[in-house]
Amino acid sequence: METKSRIDILALFLFLSIAIIGIASVYSATSNQGVFTLFEGRSGKQLVWLFASVFLGVVIFLLNANFFEVFSMYFYVLFMLLLVLVLVIGIDINGARSWIKLGSFSLQPSEFAKYGTSFAVASIISRIGFSFQNKNDIIKLAVVTLIPMGLIIIQGDMGSALVFLSFIPVFYIEGLTPTIILIGLFMILIFVLTLVFSALNFSIAVLLILFVFYAFTYTNKKLLIPSLTIVGLAIVFSMSVQFLFDNFLKEHQQKRIQVTLNLIEDNRGAGYNVNQSKIAIGSGGFSGKGFLNGSHTKGNFIPEQETDFIFCTIGEEGGWIMSSITLALYIGFILRLFYLSSRAKKKYKRIFISSLASIIFFHVLINIGMTIGIMPVIGIPLPLVSYGGSSILAFGLFIFTALKMDATRDQDLESVFS
């Protein structure tokens, strides 16, 4: 007996609600550019792309339940080829060679690469015999995630490359030892502390802490050598931070990090966008200035406001109320996706859906964090809200594929017992 595919109504509602907020926000951010209705200008294009993603969603629901699982690696290879192609025929926009020109439309393959990589990750981890204790399996996962990261970094788009770090929580959920994650977080902490206090001060501080810890406690002295080894490695890494900072980051990236850490004040340069963003959001107060009444939005004080800094429009015109509603919708959507993941009967589907949830969480955390000044500006869109056809289409494909997988979960159960 064939089981019908039933879409999760709550997830679909949350998806469409966020997308509608996005269209209204893009319209408001661009309405001073000779645009008079929602159906004109960039808001009109955003609406067309949303309809296109819904149409593709309908097509996805007509496909066989196992279609994506069978062709996972083919999708991955296709999107990696697009990343290579953009290096050959791509065009430069805002200093990054990340777009392929298709008539009046520009395609950004890096947005679709996250979708393709999720297929590969789900396919590899769900294979029989896979284990995070097996070095070869870990190498395979590292390769499929580092390839798109490397290609995107070559394009000059560090922000999009960093999004691939959002697969790490998925790996942890599926069995990756937390030691690797803790080492990564520890290195980030050392990097930040060194930039703020200098390598010398950091080294003196950790040595003093180690001395006090062992001199005035009854800690097992057998741990002294391992502790000294860890502290020594931390000091060596700290000593290399400034070299890495000066030689592996571009000047504008250095300044953005320095502005975020309050090491420099550059409100007319690298810190201009963030400073204006905080002014705009703060001026919205509790209830906002009202739709289409944002003075900062209408005054074009914030560059790229309809893209990377779209949350400023929401904060200024909708205030704390609309900002909170938007955040609540995102949190609800992410939690719902994790719930859909948890009820999946197949490991492959569980991993794919949790990858989507983790990627959206990363986007929201970084994007909103940079608009309020607690994260460096790295230029990634707010999912379904920021203007951009590639982003809308990629997330639309991603979301409807996840919803299709969830809708056919009972068929997976039947196949087990058939």
C-alpha positions, 0 to 999 in steps of 0.5 A: 500500500502506497503511503502519501507524502504529507508536507509539514505544515508548520515548517512550510508556514515558518518558511513562507513567513520569513520569506514574506518578511524578507520581501517587505524588508527588501521593498522598504530598503529599496523603495526610495530608488523609484520603486512604487509597489512590491512588484517592482524593483528588487522586491519584485525580483525577490517575489519572482525568485520565491515563486520559482523556489515554490515551483521547484518545491512542487517538482521536488515533491513529484520525484521518487522518495529515494531520488536524492539519495541515489544521485547524492554524489552526482549533485555534489560533483555538479555543484563543485564543477560550477565552483570551478567554472566561476573561476574561469568565466566568473565576474567580480562583484565587490572584490569577489569572483563569485558570480556567473553572468546569465543574461540579466541574472547573476548566479552565485554557485557558492550558495548552491554548494552548501546544498550539494555538500549536504548531499555528500555529507549525508551520503558518506556518513549514512554508509554502512560501516562508517565510523568517526573512529576510522581515519579514512572516513574522517578524511573523506568527510574533510575532503568533501567539505574542504573542496568547496571551502577552498574553491570559494576562498580562491574566489575571494569570498571568505564569508561564504567559505566559513559557512561550511564550518556549520557542518561540524555540529552535524558531525558532532551529533553523528559521533565526532569526538568533542575533542576536535571541536574543543581544540578548534574553540580553544584556538579561536579563543587564543587567537582573540586573546592574543590580538587583544592582549599580545602574545607575550601577555598571553604567555605570561598569564597562562604560565602564571595560571599553571603555576598557581594551579599546581602550587596551591592545589592537590592536583595529581602531579602526574598531569604536570607534563601533559599540562606543560605540553598543552600550555607550550603548544598554546604559547607557540600558537599564540606567538604565530597569531600575529604572523597569521593575522598579517599574512593570511587576512586581507587588510579589510578583513583585519580591520573588521576583526579589529573593529569588532574587538574594539582594538581600533575605532574606524567609524568612517572606514571599516567600522562605518557599516556596523556603526550606522547599523547599530544607530539604525537598529537602536533608533527603532526603539520598542515598536519602530518608526513604522513601515517605510518610515526608517530615516536611516533606511531612506537616507541610504546611510548603510551600504548593502542594506537590502542584502547583508544588512537587511536586519537594520531595516527590520530593527529600525522600522519594526523596532524590538517587536518586529526584530523579536518576531523575526528571531522567533520565527527563525528559532522556531524554524530551526528547532522544527527542522531539528525535530524533523531530523530527529523523526527521520527513519533513515540516517541519510535523511536525518543528516541532510535535514540537520545540515540544513538546520545547522547552516541556517543557524550559522547564517542567522547567528553571523548575519544578525551578530555582525549587524549589532556589532558582536561579529566581524562583517563577513558578508553572508545573507540572512536566509530568505530575507536578504535580497538575492536570487541565488540565495532564495533559490538555493535555500528554497531547494534545500528546504523543499528537499528536506520537507520532501524527505520528511514527508516520505519518512513512513515510506522508509518505514514500510521499505524496512518491513517489506 
